[in-house]
């Protein structure tokens, strides 16, 4: 599994993130994955979101480095 680190944000980026947090009513984590995130179709994204809801977890889809 790849390491995931929190992003280092500029003041402007942090302000934008805080605005988003206000909109969604909760915290939003800014992370920098060490792998390329998967480019999902709307159908694939919906399937992932449904499984997240069903299992009460957060899923992150990415492409393995050797793919």
Backbone torsions as a table, in degrees:
resi	resn	phi	psi	omega
1	UNK	NA	138.4	-178.5
2	UNK	-76.3	149.1	174.6
3	UNK	-72.4	146.4	177.4
4	UNK	-127.2	128.0	-179.4
5	UNK	-117.2	152.4	173.3
6	UNK	-68.2	143.1	178.6
7	UNK	-74.2	146.0	171.3
8	UNK	-94.5	117.9	-173.6
9	UNK	-107.3	148.3	171.2
10	UNK	-74.5	168.7	178.0
11	UNK	-59.7	-39.8	179.2
12	UNK	-65.0	-44.8	179.0
13	UNK	-63.3	-41.3	179.1
14	UNK	-63.4	-39.6	178.1
15	UNK	-62.6	-42.2	179.3
16	UNK	-65.6	-38.5	177.9
17	UNK	-65.2	-41.2	178.3
18	UNK	-64.1	-37.1	175.4
19	UNK	-61.2	-43.7	178.9
20	UNK	-63.1	-41.6	178.0
21	UNK	-60.0	-39.1	176.9
22	UNK	-62.7	-41.5	-179.6
23	UNK	-64.6	-42.1	-176.3
24	UNK	-88.6	-10.9	177.5
25	UNK	73.7	29.4	179.4
26	UNK	-168.4	-178.0	-179.7
27	UNK	-79.1	146.3	173.6
28	UNK	-125.1	122.0	-179.7
29	UNK	-87.4	133.8	175.7
30	UNK	-102.3	112.7	-177.8
31	UNK	-122.8	157.6	176.7
32	UNK	-119.7	93.9	179.4
33	UNK	-69.2	149.6	179.7
34	UNK	-85.0	7.4	179.9
35	UNK	-130.4	163.8	178.6
36	UNK	-80.1	126.9	178.2
37	UNK	-67.4	147.7	-179.5
38	UNK	-70.7	140.9	174.3
39	UNK	-91.5	100.1	-171.8
40	UNK	-94.7	148.5	171.9
41	UNK	-77.0	161.6	175.9
42	UNK	-55.9	-35.9	178.6
43	UNK	-66.5	-44.6	178.6
44	UNK	-64.0	-42.5	178.8
45	UNK	-61.6	-42.2	178.4
46	UNK	-62.3	-39.0	178.7
47	UNK	-65.1	-42.0	178.4
48	UNK	-64.4	-45.4	179.9
49	UNK	-62.2	-38.0	178.9
50	UNK	-65.4	-41.4	178.9
51	UNK	-68.9	-37.1	175.0
52	UNK	-57.8	-46.2	-179.4
53	UNK	-64.0	-45.2	-177.8
54	UNK	-63.9	-40.2	-175.1
55	UNK	-97.7	-4.3	-177.7
56	UNK	55.9	49.8	179.5
57	UNK	-135.5	172.9	174.5
58	UNK	-114.4	127.6	179.7
59	UNK	-109.3	147.2	178.2
60	UNK	-131.0	115.5	-178.7
61	UNK	-94.7	130.4	179.9
62	UNK	-145.2	165.1	177.1
63	UNK	-95.3	130.3	175.8
64	UNK	-59.3	147.6	-176.6
65	UNK	-61.7	-29.3	-177.0
66	UNK	-91.7	6.2	-177.6
67	UNK	-82.5	NA	NA
